[in-house]
């Protein structure tokens, strides 16, 4: 129980750390004591965890995403770090994800995600998911953290008519 609280506090600290410091701090926290699960990428249990995580990722995307390939599974206690590629589907994030209808639009991956999932008695819980679009290398998006909205600019004509 105490370990869960400490790990959640560390994740909160990472979430609130400026982006320039985040990657180094996250690498330090994430690489310590993680053990690679042999053949984890082929285990259906971890495939289901990755699917659960990607369904919850709706930040800064228009359509639901599908797991393309589970590449790596690491474990620390009851927590798992999943690394996988993804492909968009034809289903809008404004609608409910239905696995039968929301299939990948391509077999070629368009990005990569890393998700932290905790296994609990009542099923897996996605702690957070971080995705990177291959086409937008500089943009990393973490689910659960609001992206800053840009103010809309009003187009004003220089020839406005007054009555």
C-alpha positions in Angstrom: 0.0 0.0 0.0 2.8 2.4 1.0 4.7 1.6 -2.3 1.5 2.5 -4.3 1.3 5.8 -2.6 4.9 6.6 -3.1 4.7 5.6 -6.8 1.6 7.7 -7.4 3.3 10.7 -5.7 6.3 10.2 -8.0 4.1 10.1 -11.0 2.4 13.3 -9.8 5.7 15.0 -9.4 6.7 14.0 -12.9 3.4 15.2 -14.3 4.0 18.7 -12.7 7.6 19.0 -13.7 8.4 21.3 -16.6 8.9 19.4 -19.9 12.6 20.1 -20.2 13.3 18.3 -16.9 10.6 15.7 -17.3 12.4 13.3 -19.7 15.5 13.0 -17.5 13.5 12.7 -14.2 11.1 10.2 -15.8 14.0 8.1 -17.2 15.7 8.0 -13.8 12.4 6.9 -12.0 11.3 4.5 -14.8 14.6 2.6 -15.4 15.3 1.7 -11.7 14.2 -1.8 -10.7 12.1 -2.6 -13.9 12.6 -6.1 -15.1 11.8 -7.1 -18.7 9.1 -9.8 -19.0 10.4 -12.4 -21.3 7.9 -13.1 -24.2 5.7 -10.4 -22.6 5.0 -8.9 -26.0 3.4 -12.2 -27.2 1.3 -12.7 -24.0 -2.4 -11.9 -24.7 -2.7 -10.6 -21.1 -0.4 -7.7 -21.9 -1.9 -7.2 -25.3 -5.3 -6.6 -23.5 -3.6 -4.2 -21.1 -2.2 -2.2 -24.0 -5.6 -2.1 -25.7 -7.2 -0.8 -22.5 -4.5 1.9 -22.2 -4.8 3.1 -25.8 -8.6 3.3 -25.5 -8.2 5.7 -22.7 -5.9 7.9 -24.7 -8.1 10.6 -26.2 -5.9 13.7 -25.6 -5.2 15.8 -28.7 -6.5 13.1 -31.1 -9.6 13.0 -33.3 -10.0 9.3 -33.6 -9.5 6.3 -31.3 -6.2 4.6 -31.7 -5.4 0.8 -32.0 -2.4 -1.1 -30.8 -0.3 -2.0 -33.8 2.4 -4.0 -32.1 3.3 -4.6 -28.4 7.1 -4.2 -28.4 8.2 -4.4 -24.8 6.8 -5.3 -21.4 8.6 -4.5 -18.1 7.4 -5.2 -14.6 8.0 -3.8 -11.1 5.8 -5.5 -8.5 2.2 -5.2 -9.7 3.0 -2.4 -12.1 3.7 -2.9 -15.8 5.4 -0.6 -18.3 4.1 -1.4 -21.8 5.8 0.0 -25.0 3.8 -0.3 -28.2 3.2 1.3 -31.6 -0.2 2.4 -32.6 -2.4 3.2 -35.7 -5.5 5.4 -35.8 -8.9 3.9 -36.4 -12.0 5.3 -38.2 -13.9 5.9 -35.0 -14.1 9.4 -33.6 -13.1 9.9 -29.9 -16.5 11.5 -29.4 -18.1 8.1 -29.9 -17.9 5.0 -27.8 -15.1 2.6 -28.8 -16.4 -0.6 -30.3 -13.6 -3.2 -31.1 -15.6 -4.7 -34.0 -16.1 -1.4 -35.7 -12.9 0.5 -34.7 -10.3 -1.3 -36.7 -6.9 0.2 -37.7 -6.8 2.2 -40.9 -3.4 0.8 -41.8 -0.9 -1.9 -40.8 1.9 0.7 -40.7 2.3 2.3 -37.2 1.9 6.1 -37.0 3.2 6.5 -33.4 4.6 5.0 -30.2 3.1 4.9 -26.7 4.4 3.9 -23.3 1.7 3.1 -20.7 2.0 2.3 -17.0 -0.7 -0.2 -15.9 -1.2 -1.5 -12.4 -2.8 -5.0 -12.0 -5.5 -4.9 -9.3 -8.0 -7.5 -8.0 -10.8 -6.0 -10.0 -8.7 -5.7 -13.2 -5.9 -3.6 -14.7 -5.8 0.2 -14.0 -4.1 2.6 -16.4 -2.0 5.0 -14.3 -1.0 7.0 -17.4 -0.1 6.7 -21.0 2.3 8.9 -23.0 2.2 8.8 -26.8 4.3 10.3 -29.6 3.2 10.8 -33.2 6.0 9.8 -35.7 4.9 12.7 -37.9 5.1 15.2 -35.0 8.3 14.3 -33.2 8.4 17.4 -31.0 4.9 16.7 -29.6 4.5 14.2 -26.8 1.1 13.9 -25.3 0.2 12.5 -21.9 -3.3 11.4 -21.2 -4.9 13.2 -18.3 -3.0 16.4 -18.6 -4.8 19.2 -20.5 -3.0 20.6 -23.5 -2.8 24.4 -23.4 -5.4 25.8 -25.7 -4.4 28.5 -28.1 -6.6 31.6 -28.1 -8.7 31.9 -31.2 -7.9 34.9 -33.3 -10.8 36.9 -34.7 -10.4 37.9 -38.3 -11.2 41.6 -38.5 -11.4 43.4 -41.8 -9.5 46.6 -42.2 -12.4 47.9 -44.1 -15.1 47.5 -41.5 -18.3 49.3 -42.3 -19.9 51.5 -39.6 -23.5 52.6 -39.8 
